[in-house]
Amino acid sequence: MLTQHSKVRFPAEWEAQSFIQFTFPHPESDWAYMYTKVVACFVNIIKAASGFQPVLVGCYDKNMVQTYFINKTEYPIHFIEIPSNDTWARDHAAITILADEKPILLDFTFNGWGQKFEATLDNQITQNLKTSVFKNLNIQVEDFILEGGAIESDGEGTLLTTSECLLSEFRNPNMTKEQIDVYLKNTFGLEKILWLDHGYLAGDDTDSHIDTLARLCDKNTIAYVKCEDKNDEHYEALQKMEAQLKTFTNSKNEPYKLIPLPWPNACFNEDGERIPATYANFLIVNNGVLVPIYNIPQDQEALDIIQSIFPERKVIGLDCLPLIDQHGSLHCISMQYPEQVKLNIS
């Protein structure tokens, strides 16, 4: 229970983790037109994650989904039947804070990225899990619209986010930037919020989630997408984003070490629309990093750079071309929980 004297902090993704949560696609979702392909993608990613730590999979039909995982994995995969609209666990899952190093799961409102898509079932997932795997955990419902992909923490009181997303008129329209700033600082125990005002990806539905653009890799390092092609529609916005990143300072007021990630060849869906390929959407797991790749020439360079950022972790590239067809990638379908959160699987 929070008290006025509780020391609250928002743990960084690179801290020790307990498990990873996914929401498995179902045949009646927006994935219907490519269901076989996206299931293979999910299975590959979930199996990779289970090589590092336990995994929790919310699914429409436990018996059916388990048939995709007949081979034994290094860590257990737990399947829980739960209704869902879609698969983007990063944005509908609980976000964990630590109060005096004890976990509190914050259940924010998820409204389909600013009322773009139906999300009623997704918004109920954390509460539905409360009666099963989360039954002994402290879950705190927050009357605030926020997605996990919109925020990055260094674990020491600094938050990185984008103004386009958090200040969207369809998320928390009755709050000013100053009010949102205060709310986030109080809720997450923050000292500093870094508001990124530039940067976008064509085909993105999230209003520029930070996890597609720039990622905190440790308390002193930010990896970010960089576009050097002056003829690309992203060039101007991403140049401005880079310039602003250079002005940011960490918790010690020191400039960040900025590491550019390669700009991927443009990817398109069957209708000829550009879809948001990004190497920034990687997932840090225990002793590893899972990196989205897209079967394009820049994949290996991206893997090499991310390996150099995380030299003591095993970096694995996973084909995420099917995921970006629905405008997200690897980090977007996953949510990590810190080691203080203990699963209660009966």
Beta strands, then each sheet from edge to edge (+ up, - down):
strand 1: 8-9
strand 2: 17-23
strand 3: 55-59
strand 4: 77-81
strand 5: 95-99
strand 6: 102-109
strand 7: 138-145
strand 8: 151-153
strand 9: 158-162
strand 10: 192-196
strand 11: 214-218
strand 12: 221-225
strand 13: 257-261
strand 14: 267-268
strand 15: 274-275
strand 16: 283-285
strand 17: 288-293
strand 18: 314-319
strand 19: 335-338
sheet 1: 1+ 5- 6+ 7+
sheet 2: 4+ 3+ 2+ 19-
sheet 3: 8+ 9- 10-
sheet 4: 11+ 12- 13-
sheet 5: 14+ 15-
sheet 6: 16+ 17- 18-
end
